[in-house]
Amino acid sequence: MRHSLLALACLAALPAAANPPEVVSVRAEAGDGGRWSIFVTLRHPDTGWDHYASGWEVLAPDGTRLGYRELSHPHADEQPFTRSLDDVAIPDAVDFVLIRPRCTLDGWVAMPARLDLRR
C-alpha cells in the first residue's frame, strides 16, 4: 500500500502532457530567385504566457533548417491562426519541405507536416 501511495504521489507531481501544436494547413507561394513565402495555420490550446504555440520551422528533407517563424505571444482567443514567413530560400532540388511547430511547454512536435512544392 505504501508503494502505491508513493507511486501515485510521484505521478501527481509530473506535469500533465499537453496537446502539441497541430498544423491545420500549410501552403507555399514561389517568388523570385528560389525564394518562397510559407503560410502555416496552427491550432493549439494556448492557455496564456506559460503555455502557447511559440513558433514553427521550415525544414529541408535532410533536416536542414530553411526558415523559422517565431510566435511571440499566445493566441488563446484566435484559434486556429495563420502566420507567414517570407523570403525562404529553398534549393531547386528540394521538392518538399517539412513544417515543425513548437510550444513553450512541450517543445518541438515529434512528427512534422509535409508540404509538397509545386515548381
C-alpha positions in Angstrom: 0.0 0.0 0.0 2.8 2.4 0.9 4.5 1.8 -2.5 1.2 2.5 -4.3 0.8 5.8 -2.5 4.4 6.7 -3.3 3.9 5.9 -7.0 0.7 7.9 -7.0 2.4 10.9 -5.4 5.2 10.8 -7.9 2.8 10.7 -10.8 0.8 13.6 -9.4 4.0 15.7 -9.3 4.7 15.2 -13.0 3.4 17.9 -15.4 0.4 16.9 -17.5 1.1 16.2 -21.1 -0.5 18.9 -23.2 -1.7 18.8 -26.7 1.1 19.7 -29.2 0.6 22.4 -31.8 -1.2 21.0 -34.8 -0.6 22.1 -38.4 -4.1 22.6 -39.8 -3.0 23.7 -43.2 0.1 24.9 -45.0 0.8 26.4 -48.4 3.7 27.9 -50.3 4.0 30.6 -52.9 7.0 30.7 -55.1 8.7 34.1 -55.6 11.7 35.3 -57.5 15.1 33.6 -57.3 14.1 30.4 -55.4 12.5 32.4 -52.6 9.2 31.2 -51.1 6.5 32.5 -48.8 5.2 29.9 -46.4 1.7 30.2 -44.8 1.0 28.0 -41.8 -2.3 27.6 -39.9 -1.8 26.2 -36.4 -4.2 25.0 -33.7 -3.1 24.8 -30.1 -4.9 25.1 -26.8 -2.9 28.2 -25.7 -3.6 29.0 -22.1 -1.5 32.1 -21.7 2.1 33.2 -21.4 3.1 29.9 -19.6 1.9 27.7 -22.5 1.4 28.7 -26.1 2.5 27.8 -29.6 5.8 29.7 -29.9 7.0 29.1 -33.4 7.4 26.9 -36.4 10.3 26.0 -38.7 10.7 25.0 -42.3 13.0 22.1 -42.8 14.5 20.5 -45.9 14.0 16.7 -46.2 17.5 16.2 -44.7 16.6 18.2 -41.6 18.4 21.4 -42.6 16.5 24.5 -41.2 15.5 26.7 -44.1 13.5 29.2 -42.0 12.0 29.9 -38.6 8.9 31.9 -37.7 8.8 33.0 -34.0 5.4 33.5 -32.4 6.0 36.0 -29.7 2.6 35.8 -27.8 -0.3 33.5 -27.0 -3.2 33.2 -29.4 -5.8 31.9 -26.8 -8.6 33.9 -28.4 -7.6 33.2 -32.0 -7.8 29.5 -32.9 -6.8 28.3 -35.4 -4.5 31.1 -36.6 -2.3 31.7 -39.7 1.1 33.3 -39.9 3.5 33.5 -42.8 7.2 33.6 -43.4 8.6 35.3 -46.4 11.9 35.0 -48.3 12.6 31.3 -47.5 15.4 30.1 -49.8 14.5 26.6 -50.9 17.1 24.8 -53.2 15.8 23.8 -56.7 16.5 20.1 -55.9 14.1 20.1 -53.0 10.5 19.1 -53.9 9.0 19.1 -50.4 9.7 20.7 -47.0 8.6 19.8 -43.5 6.8 22.2 -41.1 7.5 21.6 -37.5 5.8 23.7 -34.8 6.7 24.0 -31.2 5.1 25.3 -28.0 6.6 26.8 -24.8 5.7 23.8 -22.6 6.2 20.7 -24.7 8.9 21.9 -27.2 9.0 20.6 -30.8 6.4 18.2 -32.1 7.6 14.8 -33.0 6.1 14.5 -36.4 6.3 17.5 -38.7 3.8 18.2 -41.5 4.9 17.6 -45.1 4.4 20.3 -47.8 4.9 19.3 -51.4 6.2 22.2 -53.5 4.8 22.9 -56.9 7.5 24.3 -59.1 
